[in-house]
Amino acid sequence: MRLTIRHTTRYSFDAPVSHGLQQLRKTPKTGQQQRVVRWRTEVEGGHKELSFTDHHNNLVELVSFDRDTQSLAVISEGEVEIRDTSGVLGPHVGPAPLWLYRRGTALTKAGSGVRGLARTVEGETELDRLHSLMQVIHAAVAFEIGEPQTDWGAEEALAAGKGVCQDHTHIFITAAREMGWPARYVSGYLMLDDRVEQEAMHAWAEAHVAGLGWVGFDVANGIAPDNRYVRVATGLDYAEAAPVTGLRTGGAGEALSVRIGVAQQ
């Protein structure tokens, strides 16, 4: 399946920005499950400084603000060809060592809630237990449309019993690491069945299984990623895979607008 994607992130400020720098992770890369046919990113109100591949193998672009601008827009668009591999990505490819993905972070720190949830997981094989873990979380944490609670880690989302895809993913990778698997956060695009326009990227998890390599789990939807999913960035948690992060001086009173369109060509 070939998907066309257009992703616009627009910032507006009440006062001029004297200095600003944004770090973008909005470019998918060709891999076992997807092939990037074409992709480009344009910037209005700023310009690209450089690009590099980080230790998670993400393509990162640095964008600086034009001096005294009051708006910045980043428009990414392209086509990606996807094949359904039932979520299996294959062997780990560096540069980060596989053991790094067993490490917890502030957002993926296991407490009594996650440890208790992990003890309810069943299954004879590693893959069976990971699918069981996905279904246990899917049943315990209701999906709620809205803005994510950015200060919530896995334990807070589990205790609340509700959250967005970011929260489901944090709970899964926290529990998977607690159970002994390397696990990572994935940020990307998902073609929805009922609409083209969306307001946010999607998130899911991947765990490393002996004999298979990395395998994807979309906890929010309770399924394995298929040919509607486009992988963009990975990390230990959301903070390392976020599409846009940065800082600025000036420009108080920020308004953010995000528009994403994902459709089959």
N, C-alpha and C positions, 0 to 999 in steps of 0.2 A: 504494500500500500504506500502511496506517495501522499504526504501531507504538506500543505502550504501553511505557513505561520507568519503572523505579523504581530509584533510586540512593541507597544509604545509606552514609555515611561516619561511622564512630563511633570516637572517641578515648576511652581510659580511662587515668587517671593514678594512680600510687601515692600521690601527695601533692597537696594542693590547689593549684590554679593561681591566683596572685594577679592576673595580668594576661595577656591573650592576644588576638590579632587574627588572623583568617583572611581570606584573599582567595579568593573562589570564582569559578570559571569553569565553571559546571555547567548553564547555561541555553542551549539551542539558540535560534537566531533564524530567522525566516522569510526565505527567499531563493528563488532561481530553481528550486532542486531540492527544497525542502522547505517545508512550512507548519506552523507550530506551532499546533495546535488548542487545547491548554491546557497550562499548566506552572506548577508552584508549588514553592517551596522552604521547608521548615520547619526551625527550629533548636531543639534541646533542650540546655539548659545554656549558652545564650548568646542573643544577639539581633542582628538586623540593624541596622547603623548607617546605611548608605547604599548606593546602587548607581550605576554610571556605565558609559558605553561607552568602552573604551580605544582607543588609536590603531590597533589591528588590527580594530576594529569588534566586539570581544567585549563581552558584557554581564558586568560584574564586580560582585559583591556583597561588601561588607565586613561581617564578623561578629565581634563582640567576645564574649569569654568572660564568663559570670557570675562574680563574685568568689568565690574559694575553691571553685569547682566541681571535681569530680574526673572528670567525663565531659562530652563534647560530641558531639552527633550532628547531622548535616546530612542531611536527607531531601529529595530532589528527585524529583518524579514528574510524568508528563504523557503526552500523546499528540502524535505528530508524523506528518503525512501526507507520504509520500515519492513522488517520481516518478523513474523511471530516465532519466537524461540521458547515460548512458555516461561519467560522470565529468566532463562539461563543465559548468562553472559560469557561464561568460560573462565579460564585461568586468570589469576591476578597478574596485572601488569603494573610495574613500578611507576614512578620512582619511590614512592612511600613503601616501606616494608609492610608485609601483611600483618605483623604483630601490632602495628600502630592502631589498627582498627578494633583492637580489644580494649583500647584506652578510653576511660570515661571522660566526660567534660562536665561543665556546670549544668548544661541542659540535659545531660544523659547520666546523671548520678543516681545509682540504684539505692532505694531505701526499702522500708518494710513492705510498702505497697507493691512495688515491682517484683520483689523477691517472692512475695506471697502469690502473685499472679503466675510467676514462672513455675511454681510448684504444682500448678494445676494442669500444666501442659502434658499431653499424652502423645504416644506414637512410638513405633519400633525403630524407625530409621531417622537419621538426621533430618531429612526432608519432611518426613511425616511430622516430626516435632515442631519444625519451623512453621509448617502450614497450620498446625494446631495452635501455635502461639499467635499467629495472625488472626485466627478465628476467635480466640479467647479475648484478644484486645478489641476486635471489631464488635463483639457482643457487650463488652464492659464499658466502652467509651463511645457515646453517641456522636455522630458527625453533626456539627452545627455550623451553618453558613455564617460567615462574618469575619471580622478582623481577628487575627491571632493575638493571644495574650503573650506579648514578646518576652515577658519575664517568667513565663511558665516553663518549668522543666518537665521531665517525664512524670515525676511523682505528683506534681501539682495537677497536671492534666488528668492523671489516673484518679486522683482523689475527687476531682470535680465531676468525673464521669461523662465529660463532654469535651469537644475540641474540634479543631480543624485538622486537615491532613498532616500539617506540621507536627501536631501533638501526637497523632497516631504513630507517626514515624519515629519520633523521639522515644516513645514508650517501647516500640518494637526493638530498636537497636540497643536500648538500655537493657532490656530483658535478654536479648540474644547474647550480648556480651557477658552478662551475668551467668548465662548458661554455657559459656565457653566458646561461642562463635565470634569471629571477626565480623563486624557489621558497620554499615555506613549509610549516610543520608544521601538521597538523590533528589535533585531539583530538576524539573523538566516540564514538558507540555503534554497534555492529554486531550485528545479529540473527544468531545462529549457527543452523546447521541441526540440530545434535544436542542442544542444550540451551537452556534459558531463563536459568538462573542463571550469572553470571560473577563474577570477582573483580577485574576491572580494565576500564577503558575501552580503546578501540582507538585506534590512531594510523595515519595515512597521510600522503602528501605531495600537494602541488599545485604544478604548474609553470605559468607563464604562456606561452602559445603565441600567436604572431601570428595574428590572424584568428579565434581561438577564445576567447581569454581564459584564465581559470584552468581547468586540467584536473587531475583527481585520479588518483593512482596508489597502490594498496595493494600495496606491495612484499612484505609478509609473506605475502600470499595470491596474489600475482602476477596481480592482476586490476584492472580499473577499478572504482571504487565504483559500486554500483547502488542499487536501492530498499530495500536492507537497511541502508544507512548513514545515520546522523544526524550532521551536522556540528554541533559545539558551539563550539570555540574554535580560533583560528589564531595563529601567531607565527613568529618566526625559528627557534625550536627549542622543545624540550619546556618549558623554563623559562618561556616566555612564553605557553604554552597549557595549563599544568598545571591540573587541576580544583580543587586546593586547595593553597595555599601560605600560610605565615604564621610567626608567632613567638609566644613566650609566656615568662612569668617564673614559675618554680616548676613543679610537676607532674612531677618526675623519675619515670622508669620508665613511659614511654608505651607503650600497646598500641593498635594500629590494626586496625580491621576494616572491610572494604569488601565490600558486597553489591550486585550489579547484576542486574536482571532486564529482559530485552528480548524482547518477543514480538509477534507479529502480532495485531492486535485481532480 
